[in-house]
Amino acid sequence: MGKLLKDKKIEILEGRNVAEPGGMPRFEWVPIHEGKLWAYVRQLSAREYYAAMAVQAEEEMLFIINWRDDITTDMIIKYKNRYYNITRIDTFEGYKSDIKIYATGGDEEPPR
């Protein structure tokens, strides 16, 4: 595949319950890393569909980052102020150099 240029910044977020004053839990998306990660980003496909009386858009994206072992499909990616649900993680046949993350979405708000 050759060397890909990781020239975009992303955040990988994990859902956590955070205690509010008074003990009530509040769900929130928090980064699993400090700062932002460098990534190669490519749009694989896009489609429009009708939902709730409006045209919605959904993108399928590929993100390639340096290898790490703490990413799951329960997490989301924030890229250019849009949120993508991680659908698949490809570890390049177990090599610890890069990791491919496939995601869908492109929503302006994170899932709840």
A tleap script that builds the chain and sets N, CA, C and O, in Angstrom:
source leaprc.protein.ff14SB
mol = sequence {
  NMET GLY LYS LEU LEU LYS ASP LYS LYS ILE
  GLU ILE LEU GLU GLY ARG ASN VAL ALA GLU
  PRO GLY GLY MET PRO ARG PHE GLU TRP VAL
  PRO ILE HIE GLU GLY LYS LEU TRP ALA TYR
  VAL ARG GLN LEU SER ALA ARG GLU TYR TYR
  ALA ALA MET ALA VAL GLN ALA GLU GLU GLU
  MET LEU PHE ILE ILE ASN TRP ARG ASP ASP
  ILE THR THR ASP MET ILE ILE LYS TYR LYS
  ASN ARG TYR TYR ASN ILE THR ARG ILE ASP
  THR PHE GLU GLY TYR LYS SER ASP ILE LYS
  ILE TYR ALA THR GLY GLY ASP GLU GLU PRO
  PRO CARG
}
set mol.1.N position { 0.818 -1.187 0.000 }
set mol.1.CA position { 0.000 0.000 0.000 }
set mol.1.C position { 0.859 1.247 0.000 }
set mol.1.O position { 0.379 2.318 -0.373 }
set mol.2.N position { 2.110 1.142 0.405 }
set mol.2.CA position { 2.966 2.316 0.415 }
set mol.2.C position { 2.732 3.176 1.637 }
set mol.2.O position { 1.849 2.906 2.451 }
set mol.3.N position { 3.522 4.196 1.748 }
set mol.3.CA position { 3.420 5.112 2.885 }
set mol.3.C position { 2.318 6.143 2.638 }
set mol.3.O position { 2.334 6.846 1.628 }
set mol.4.N position { 1.367 6.230 3.563 }
set mol.4.CA position { 0.273 7.188 3.456 }
set mol.4.C position { 0.576 8.388 4.342 }
set mol.4.O position { 1.141 8.247 5.426 }
set mol.5.N position { 0.197 9.560 3.872 }
set mol.5.CA position { 0.445 10.791 4.610 }
set mol.5.C position { -0.631 10.983 5.674 }
set mol.5.O position { -1.803 11.181 5.356 }
set mol.6.N position { -0.222 10.922 6.936 }
set mol.6.CA position { -1.135 11.154 8.059 }
set mol.6.C position { -1.074 12.639 8.390 }
set mol.6.O position { -0.305 13.066 9.251 }
set mol.7.N position { -1.893 13.413 7.697 }
set mol.7.CA position { -1.816 14.868 7.816 }
set mol.7.C position { -3.103 15.513 8.330 }
set mol.7.O position { -3.265 16.729 8.234 }
set mol.8.N position { -4.017 14.712 8.873 }
set mol.8.CA position { -5.267 15.218 9.435 }
set mol.8.C position { -5.282 14.910 10.933 }
set mol.8.O position { -4.679 13.938 11.388 }
set mol.9.N position { -5.987 15.763 11.694 }
set mol.9.CA position { -6.083 15.571 13.141 }
set mol.9.C position { -7.465 15.031 13.508 }
set mol.9.O position { -8.484 15.556 13.061 }
set mol.10.N position { -7.489 13.966 14.335 }
set mol.10.CA position { -8.739 13.373 14.797 }
set mol.10.C position { -8.679 13.185 16.309 }
set mol.10.O position { -7.615 13.248 16.926 }
set mol.11.N position { -9.853 12.953 16.882 }
set mol.11.CA position { -9.952 12.551 18.280 }
set mol.11.C position { -10.748 11.260 18.336 }
set mol.11.O position { -11.739 11.108 17.622 }
set mol.12.N position { -10.322 10.328 19.179 }
set mol.12.CA position { -11.082 9.106 19.426 }
set mol.12.C position { -11.695 9.257 20.809 }
set mol.12.O position { -10.998 9.487 21.797 }
set mol.13.N position { -13.025 9.121 20.856 }
set mol.13.CA position { -13.773 9.372 22.086 }
set mol.13.C position { -14.430 8.105 22.601 }
set mol.13.O position { -14.872 7.254 21.830 }
set mol.14.N position { -14.485 7.997 23.928 }
set mol.14.CA position { -15.106 6.857 24.588 }
set mol.14.C position { -16.224 7.379 25.482 }
set mol.14.O position { -16.076 8.418 26.127 }
set mol.15.N position { -17.334 6.664 25.520 }
set mol.15.CA position { -18.458 7.069 26.352 }
set mol.15.C position { -18.242 6.675 27.795 }
set mol.15.O position { -17.877 5.539 28.097 }
set mol.16.N position { -18.473 7.634 28.689 }
set mol.16.CA position { -18.310 7.378 30.132 }
set mol.16.C position { -19.441 8.047 30.893 }
set mol.16.O position { -19.972 9.075 30.472 }
set mol.17.N position { -19.801 7.449 32.017 }
set mol.17.CA position { -20.725 8.087 32.943 }
set mol.17.C position { -19.906 8.880 33.937 }
set mol.17.O position { -19.028 8.332 34.603 }
set mol.18.N position { -20.185 10.160 34.040 }
set mol.18.CA position { -19.468 11.068 34.924 }
set mol.18.C position { -20.426 11.487 36.025 }
set mol.18.O position { -21.575 11.834 35.750 }
set mol.19.N position { -19.962 11.458 37.277 }
set mol.19.CA position { -20.816 11.828 38.408 }
set mol.19.C position { -21.027 13.335 38.453 }
set mol.19.O position { -20.077 14.116 38.414 }
set mol.20.N position { -22.276 13.717 38.534 }
set mol.20.CA position { -22.661 15.119 38.689 }
set mol.20.C position { -22.721 15.435 40.182 }
set mol.20.O position { -22.801 14.520 41.002 }
set mol.21.N position { -22.684 16.713 40.544 }
set mol.21.CA position { -22.922 17.055 41.951 }
set mol.21.C position { -24.282 16.504 42.385 }
set mol.21.O position { -25.279 16.679 41.684 }
set mol.22.N position { -24.318 15.860 43.502 }
set mol.22.CA position { -25.553 15.235 43.964 }
set mol.22.C position { -25.605 13.758 43.628 }
set mol.22.O position { -26.550 13.071 44.015 }
set mol.23.N position { -24.588 13.248 42.901 }
set mol.23.CA position { -24.494 11.817 42.634 }
set mol.23.C position { -25.173 11.310 41.379 }
set mol.23.O position { -25.083 10.119 41.084 }
set mol.24.N position { -25.848 12.163 40.629 }
set mol.24.CA position { -26.504 11.711 39.403 }
set mol.24.C position { -25.465 11.517 38.295 }
set mol.24.O position { -24.665 12.416 38.036 }
set mol.25.N position { -25.472 10.345 37.636 }
set mol.25.CA position { -24.513 10.143 36.545 }
set mol.25.C position { -24.949 10.880 35.281 }
set mol.25.O position { -26.141 11.032 35.013 }
set mol.26.N position { -23.969 11.333 34.516 }
set mol.26.CA position { -24.214 12.005 33.242 }
set mol.26.C position { -23.301 11.357 32.212 }
set mol.26.O position { -22.099 11.225 32.441 }
set mol.27.N position { -23.868 10.949 31.071 }
set mol.27.CA position { -23.079 10.322 30.006 }
set mol.27.C position { -22.354 11.405 29.220 }
set mol.27.O position { -22.923 12.447 28.898 }
set mol.28.N position { -21.092 11.137 28.920 }
set mol.28.CA position { -20.315 12.117 28.158 }
set mol.28.C position { -19.241 11.382 27.344 }
set mol.28.O position { -18.737 10.338 27.760 }
set mol.29.N position { -18.901 11.945 26.179 }
set mol.29.CA position { -17.846 11.406 25.327 }
set mol.29.C position { -16.540 12.104 25.691 }
set mol.29.O position { -16.466 13.333 25.675 }
set mol.30.N position { -15.506 11.321 26.021 }
set mol.30.CA position { -14.215 11.892 26.413 }
set mol.30.C position { -13.096 11.256 25.581 }
set mol.30.O position { -13.179 10.077 25.238 }
set mol.31.N position { -12.053 12.024 25.253 }
set mol.31.CA position { -10.938 11.478 24.470 }
set mol.31.C position { -10.200 10.380 25.238 }
set mol.31.O position { -10.077 10.445 26.461 }
set mol.32.N position { -9.714 9.378 24.516 }
set mol.32.CA position { -8.923 8.314 25.144 }
set mol.32.C position { -7.435 8.653 25.112 }
set mol.32.O position { -6.609 7.853 25.552 }
set mol.33.N position { -7.092 9.816 24.602 }
set mol.33.CA position { -5.686 10.221 24.452 }
set mol.33.C position { -5.577 11.717 24.693 }
set mol.33.O position { -6.579 12.431 24.659 }
set mol.34.N position { -4.379 12.185 24.934 }
set mol.34.CA position { -4.152 13.622 25.084 }
set mol.34.C position { -3.999 14.246 23.699 }
set mol.34.O position { -3.458 13.621 22.786 }
set mol.35.N position { -4.472 15.465 23.549 }
set mol.35.CA position { -4.332 16.157 22.265 }
set mol.35.C position { -5.110 15.460 21.169 }
set mol.35.O position { -6.109 14.789 21.428 }
set mol.36.N position { -4.642 15.626 19.938 }
set mol.36.CA position { -5.274 14.985 18.784 }
set mol.36.C position { -4.277 14.032 18.140 }
set mol.36.O position { -3.066 14.170 18.312 }
set mol.37.N position { -4.806 13.061 17.395 }
set mol.37.CA position { -3.971 12.069 16.709 }
set mol.37.C position { -3.835 12.434 15.240 }
set mol.37.O position { -4.786 12.907 14.617 }
set mol.38.N position { -2.651 12.215 14.695 }
set mol.38.CA position { -2.455 12.382 13.249 }
set mol.38.C position { -3.036 11.166 12.546 }
set mol.38.O position { -2.845 10.034 12.989 }
set mol.39.N position { -3.750 11.406 11.443 }
set mol.39.CA position { -4.397 10.317 10.718 }
set mol.39.C position { -4.414 10.571 9.223 }
set mol.39.O position { -4.441 11.714 8.767 }
set mol.40.N position { -4.396 9.476 8.468 }
set mol.40.CA position { -4.730 9.513 7.050 }
set mol.40.C position { -6.244 9.344 6.998 }
set mol.40.O position { -6.779 8.433 7.629 }
set mol.41.N position { -6.942 10.198 6.264 }
set mol.41.CA position { -8.403 10.165 6.218 }
set mol.41.C position { -8.848 10.090 4.766 }
set mol.41.O position { -8.352 10.819 3.908 }
set mol.42.N position { -9.798 9.189 4.507 }
set mol.42.CA position { -10.357 9.073 3.159 }
set mol.42.C position { -11.847 8.759 3.244 }
set mol.42.O position { -12.271 7.887 4.003 }
set mol.43.N position { -12.627 9.479 2.457 }
set mol.43.CA position { -14.053 9.178 2.362 }
set mol.43.C position { -14.214 8.007 1.411 }
set mol.43.O position { -13.723 8.042 0.283 }
set mol.44.N position { -14.912 6.957 1.873 }
set mol.44.CA position { -15.120 5.782 1.036 }
set mol.44.C position { -16.417 5.868 0.253 }
set mol.44.O position { -16.473 5.463 -0.908 }
set mol.45.N position { -17.470 6.399 0.888 }
set mol.45.CA position { -18.744 6.558 0.193 }
set mol.45.C position { -19.604 7.551 0.962 }
set mol.45.O position { -19.326 7.877 2.116 }
set mol.46.N position { -20.647 8.021 0.303 }
set mol.46.CA position { -21.610 8.916 0.942 }
set mol.46.C position { -22.972 8.656 0.330 }
set mol.46.O position { -23.087 8.284 -0.838 }
set mol.47.N position { -23.998 8.857 1.136 }
set mol.47.CA position { -25.352 8.707 0.619 }
set mol.47.C position { -26.263 9.659 1.371 }
set mol.47.O position { -25.975 10.062 2.498 }
set mol.48.N position { -27.358 10.008 0.732 }
set mol.48.CA position { -28.372 10.843 1.363 }
set mol.48.C position { -29.612 9.999 1.559 }
set mol.48.O position { -29.916 9.127 0.744 }
set mol.49.N position { -30.328 10.258 2.642 }
set mol.49.CA position { -31.572 9.562 2.896 }
set mol.49.C position { -32.517 10.506 3.626 }
set mol.49.O position { -32.101 11.514 4.198 }
set mol.50.N position { -33.800 10.156 3.591 }
set mol.50.CA position { -34.808 10.993 4.236 }
set mol.50.C position { -35.091 10.449 5.634 }
set mol.50.O position { -35.371 9.263 5.804 }
set mol.51.N position { -35.016 11.319 6.617 }
set mol.51.CA position { -35.340 10.955 7.993 }
set mol.51.C position { -35.863 12.188 8.698 }
set mol.51.O position { -35.306 13.278 8.568 }
set mol.52.N position { -36.932 12.009 9.438 }
set mol.52.CA position { -37.527 13.100 10.216 }
set mol.52.C position { -37.802 14.329 9.350 }
set mol.52.O position { -37.492 15.454 9.744 }
set mol.53.N position { -38.376 14.111 8.187 }
set mol.53.CA position { -38.790 15.203 7.296 }
set mol.53.C position { -37.629 16.044 6.771 }
set mol.53.O position { -37.836 17.187 6.366 }
set mol.54.N position { -36.437 15.509 6.771 }
set mol.54.CA position { -35.282 16.266 6.262 }
set mol.54.C position { -34.331 15.303 5.564 }
set mol.54.O position { -34.337 14.101 5.831 }
set mol.55.N position { -33.525 15.842 4.679 }
set mol.55.CA position { -32.513 15.032 4.010 }
set mol.55.C position { -31.318 14.917 4.936 }
set mol.55.O position { -30.776 15.924 5.391 }
set mol.56.N position { -30.913 13.705 5.210 }
set mol.56.CA position { -29.756 13.437 6.060 }
set mol.56.C position { -28.638 12.875 5.186 }
set mol.56.O position { -28.898 12.286 4.137 }
set mol.57.N position { -27.421 13.057 5.613 }
set mol.57.CA position { -26.279 12.517 4.874 }
set mol.57.C position { -25.513 11.563 5.778 }
set mol.57.O position { -25.404 11.782 6.984 }
set mol.58.N position { -24.993 10.514 5.186 }
set mol.58.CA position { -24.153 9.581 5.929 }
set mol.58.C position { -22.929 9.276 5.091 }
set mol.58.O position { -23.034 9.018 3.892 }
set mol.59.N position { -21.788 9.305 5.716 }
set mol.59.CA position { -20.536 9.027 5.032 }
set mol.59.C position { -19.919 7.754 5.604 }
set mol.59.O position { -20.092 7.441 6.782 }
set mol.60.N position { -19.206 7.036 4.765 }
set mol.60.CA position { -18.363 5.942 5.239 }
set mol.60.C position { -16.929 6.424 5.081 }
set mol.60.O position { -16.515 6.836 3.997 }
set mol.61.N position { -16.176 6.367 6.179 }
set mol.61.CA position { -14.829 6.929 6.206 }
set mol.61.C position { -13.812 5.870 6.603 }
set mol.61.O position { -14.125 4.891 7.279 }
set mol.62.N position { -12.579 6.103 6.156 }
set mol.62.CA position { -11.434 5.297 6.560 }
set mol.62.C position { -10.446 6.224 7.249 }
set mol.62.O position { -10.057 7.254 6.699 }
set mol.63.N position { -10.045 5.849 8.456 }
set mol.63.CA position { -9.028 6.575 9.207 }
set mol.63.C position { -7.872 5.611 9.461 }
set mol.63.O position { -8.095 4.497 9.935 }
set mol.64.N position { -6.648 6.020 9.156 }
set mol.64.CA position { -5.474 5.194 9.448 }
set mol.64.C position { -4.593 5.987 10.402 }
set mol.64.O position { -4.190 7.115 10.118 }
set mol.65.N position { -4.304 5.362 11.547 }
set mol.65.CA position { -3.474 6.008 12.566 }
set mol.65.C position { -2.346 5.067 12.953 }
set mol.65.O position { -2.343 3.898 12.566 }
set mol.66.N position { -1.384 5.579 13.719 }
set mol.66.CA position { -0.341 4.712 14.262 }
set mol.66.C position { -0.988 3.675 15.166 }
set mol.66.O position { -2.014 3.939 15.792 }
set mol.67.N position { -0.388 2.506 15.230 }
set mol.67.CA position { -0.959 1.374 15.954 }
set mol.67.C position { -1.151 1.689 17.425 }
set mol.67.O position { -0.295 2.300 18.065 }
set mol.68.N position { -2.292 1.262 17.950 }
set mol.68.CA position { -2.571 1.289 19.384 }
set mol.68.C position { -3.566 0.171 19.680 }
set mol.68.O position { -4.309 -0.253 18.794 }
set mol.69.N position { -3.582 -0.301 20.910 }
set mol.69.CA position { -4.408 -1.463 21.242 }
set mol.69.C position { -5.626 -1.123 22.108 }
set mol.69.O position { -6.252 -2.021 22.672 }
set mol.70.N position { -5.964 0.155 22.215 }
set mol.70.CA position { -7.047 0.546 23.128 }
set mol.70.C position { -8.289 1.076 22.412 }
set mol.70.O position { -9.068 1.814 23.014 }
set mol.71.N position { -8.489 0.724 21.159 }
set mol.71.CA position { -9.630 1.218 20.390 }
set mol.71.C position { -10.640 0.091 20.197 }
set mol.71.O position { -10.267 -1.038 19.877 }
set mol.72.N position { -11.931 0.406 20.396 }
set mol.72.CA position { -12.992 -0.586 20.211 }
set mol.72.C position { -14.094 0.016 19.339 }
set mol.72.O position { -14.101 1.215 19.061 }
set mol.73.N position { -15.013 -0.832 18.918 }
set mol.73.CA position { -16.139 -0.370 18.106 }
set mol.73.C position { -17.210 0.330 18.939 }
set mol.73.O position { -18.215 0.780 18.388 }
set mol.74.N position { -17.017 0.431 20.247 }
set mol.74.CA position { -17.927 1.197 21.107 }
set mol.74.C position { -17.557 2.673 21.136 }
set mol.74.O position { -18.259 3.474 21.754 }
set mol.75.N position { -16.471 3.040 20.480 }
set mol.75.CA position { -15.976 4.415 20.503 }
set mol.75.C position { -16.404 5.157 19.240 }
set mol.75.O position { -16.911 4.561 18.290 }
set mol.76.N position { -16.187 6.472 19.252 }
set mol.76.CA position { -16.489 7.300 18.091 }
set mol.76.C position { -15.261 8.148 17.744 }
set mol.76.O position { -14.349 8.307 18.554 }
set mol.77.N position { -15.262 8.685 16.523 }
set mol.77.CA position { -14.182 9.559 16.063 }
set mol.77.C position { -14.764 10.937 15.801 }
set mol.77.O position { -15.830 11.072 15.200 }
set mol.78.N position { -14.053 11.953 16.257 }
set mol.78.CA position { -14.412 13.338 15.949 }
set mol.78.C position { -13.397 13.851 14.934 }
set mol.78.O position { -12.191 13.855 15.183 }
set mol.79.N position { -13.916 14.285 13.779 }
set mol.79.CA position { -13.067 14.802 12.712 }
set mol.79.C position { -13.781 15.989 12.069 }
set mol.79.O position { -14.911 15.856 11.599 }
set mol.80.N position { -13.134 17.129 12.047 }
set mol.80.CA position { -13.701 18.365 11.489 }
set mol.80.C position { -15.081 18.664 12.086 }
set mol.80.O position { -16.025 18.993 11.367 }
set mol.81.N position { -15.177 18.543 13.406 }
set mol.81.CA position { -16.412 18.820 14.152 }
set mol.81.C position { -17.593 17.954 13.722 }
set mol.81.O position { -18.747 18.362 13.856 }
set mol.82.N position { -17.307 16.774 13.213 }
set mol.82.CA position { -18.339 15.781 12.890 }
set mol.82.C position { -17.972 14.489 13.610 }
set mol.82.O position { -16.805 14.228 13.901 }
set mol.83.N position { -18.996 13.689 13.890 }
set mol.83.CA position { -18.811 12.480 14.687 }
set mol.83.C position { -19.111 11.236 13.856 }
set mol.83.O position { -20.107 11.181 13.134 }
set mol.84.N position { -18.236 10.240 13.969 }
set mol.84.CA position { -18.341 9.007 13.197 }
set mol.84.C position { -18.312 7.810 14.138 }
set mol.84.O position { -17.467 7.732 15.029 }
set mol.85.N position { -19.248 6.872 13.935 }
set mol.85.CA position { -19.306 5.646 14.722 }
set mol.85.C position { -18.317 4.631 14.153 }
set mol.85.O position { -18.355 4.325 12.962 }
set mol.86.N position { -17.449 4.119 14.990 }
set mol.86.CA position { -16.484 3.111 14.540 }
set mol.86.C position { -17.231 1.806 14.284 }
set mol.86.O position { -17.913 1.288 15.168 }
set mol.87.N position { -17.096 1.279 13.064 }
set mol.87.CA position { -17.796 0.051 12.688 }
set mol.87.C position { -16.865 -1.150 12.577 }
set mol.87.O position { -17.293 -2.289 12.764 }
set mol.88.N position { -15.586 -0.900 12.271 }
set mol.88.CA position { -14.644 -2.015 12.101 }
set mol.88.C position { -13.231 -1.519 12.316 }
set mol.88.O position { -12.891 -0.384 11.980 }
set mol.89.N position { -12.408 -2.397 12.887 }
set mol.89.CA position { -11.004 -2.085 13.131 }
set mol.89.C position { -10.168 -3.168 12.464 }
set mol.89.O position { -10.359 -4.356 12.727 }
set mol.90.N position { -9.247 -2.764 11.605 }
set mol.90.CA position { -8.365 -3.692 10.882 }
set mol.90.C position { -6.947 -3.448 11.369 }
set mol.90.O position { -6.407 -2.355 11.204 }
set mol.91.N position { -6.349 -4.462 11.966 }
set mol.91.CA position { -5.013 -4.319 12.563 }
set mol.91.C position { -3.889 -4.731 11.619 }
set mol.91.O position { -2.802 -5.071 12.084 }
set mol.92.N position { -4.114 -4.710 10.324 }
set mol.92.CA position { -3.083 -5.065 9.335 }
set mol.92.C position { -2.436 -6.417 9.647 }
set mol.92.O position { -1.213 -6.514 9.750 }
set mol.93.N position { -3.255 -7.453 9.796 }
set mol.93.CA position { -2.802 -8.824 10.025 }
set mol.93.C position { -1.908 -8.943 11.249 }
set mol.93.O position { -0.992 -9.766 11.273 }
set mol.94.N position { -2.166 -8.135 12.256 }
set mol.94.CA position { -1.424 -8.247 13.508 }
set mol.94.C position { -0.126 -7.477 13.565 }
set mol.94.O position { 0.535 -7.467 14.604 }
set mol.95.N position { 0.265 -6.821 12.463 }
set mol.95.CA position { 1.477 -6.007 12.510 }
set mol.95.C position { 1.211 -4.772 13.361 }
set mol.95.O position { 0.121 -4.202 13.302 }
set mol.96.N position { 2.177 -4.364 14.135 }
set mol.96.CA position { 1.986 -3.232 15.040 }
set mol.96.C position { 2.597 -1.961 14.467 }
set mol.96.O position { 3.450 -1.332 15.093 }
set mol.97.N position { 2.150 -1.589 13.263 }
set mol.97.CA position { 2.650 -0.352 12.659 }
set mol.97.C position { 1.502 0.648 12.493 }
set mol.97.O position { 1.604 1.777 12.973 }
set mol.98.N position { 0.427 0.264 11.833 }
set mol.98.CA position { -0.731 1.125 11.614 }
set mol.98.C position { -1.993 0.360 11.960 }
set mol.98.O position { -1.979 -0.862 12.107 }
set mol.99.N position { -3.082 1.096 12.087 }
set mol.99.CA position { -4.387 0.485 12.306 }
set mol.99.C position { -5.395 1.219 11.425 }
set mol.99.O position { -5.424 2.450 11.395 }
set mol.100.N position { -6.223 0.451 10.707 }
set mol.100.CA position { -7.288 1.022 9.881 }
set mol.100.C position { -8.570 1.011 10.691 }
set mol.100.O position { -8.942 0.001 11.290 }
set mol.101.N position { -9.243 2.163 10.697 }
set mol.101.CA position { -10.514 2.265 11.405 }
set mol.101.C position { -11.575 2.689 10.401 }
set mol.101.O position { -11.464 3.744 9.777 }
set mol.102.N position { -12.604 1.863 10.249 }
set mol.102.CA position { -13.716 2.172 9.368 }
set mol.102.C position { -14.843 2.744 10.218 }
set mol.102.O position { -15.134 2.229 11.298 }
set mol.103.N position { -15.473 3.802 9.735 }
set mol.103.CA position { -16.511 4.461 10.514 }
set mol.103.C position { -17.581 5.035 9.600 }
set mol.103.O position { -17.326 5.333 8.433 }
set mol.104.N position { -18.790 5.186 10.149 }
set mol.104.CA position { -19.886 5.793 9.407 }
set mol.104.C position { -20.487 6.914 10.225 }
set mol.104.O position { -20.310 6.971 11.442 }
set mol.105.N position { -21.187 7.790 9.568 }
set mol.105.CA position { -21.868 8.888 10.262 }
set mol.105.C position { -21.610 10.195 9.586 }
set mol.105.O position { -21.939 10.387 8.415 }
set mol.106.N position { -21.012 11.104 10.337 }
set mol.106.CA position { -20.794 12.451 9.858 }
set mol.106.C position { -21.770 13.423 10.490 }
set mol.106.O position { -22.030 14.501 9.955 }
set mol.107.N position { -22.316 13.024 11.651 }
set mol.107.CA position { -23.294 13.869 12.344 }
set mol.107.C position { -22.620 15.049 13.032 }
set mol.107.O position { -21.456 14.982 13.429 }
set mol.108.N position { -23.380 16.127 13.161 }
set mol.108.CA position { -22.865 17.316 13.838 }
set mol.108.C position { -22.909 17.195 15.355 }
set mol.108.O position { -22.252 17.965 16.056 }
set mol.109.N position { -23.675 16.237 15.870 }
set mol.109.CA position { -23.787 15.985 17.306 }
set mol.109.C position { -23.352 14.549 17.592 }
set mol.109.O position { -23.633 13.656 16.793 }
set mol.110.N position { -22.674 14.308 18.713 }
set mol.110.CA position { -22.311 12.937 19.055 }
set mol.110.C position { -23.536 12.128 19.429 }
set mol.110.O position { -24.538 12.696 19.863 }
set mol.111.N position { -23.480 10.808 19.269 }
set mol.111.CA position { -24.623 9.980 19.685 }
set mol.111.C position { -24.823 10.070 21.203 }
set mol.111.O position { -23.887 10.373 21.942 }
set mol.112.N position { -26.011 9.812 21.643 }
set mol.112.CA position { -26.309 9.879 23.093 }
set mol.112.C position { -26.405 8.514 23.682 }
set mol.112.O position { -26.648 8.374 24.880 }
savepdb mol mol.pdb
quit
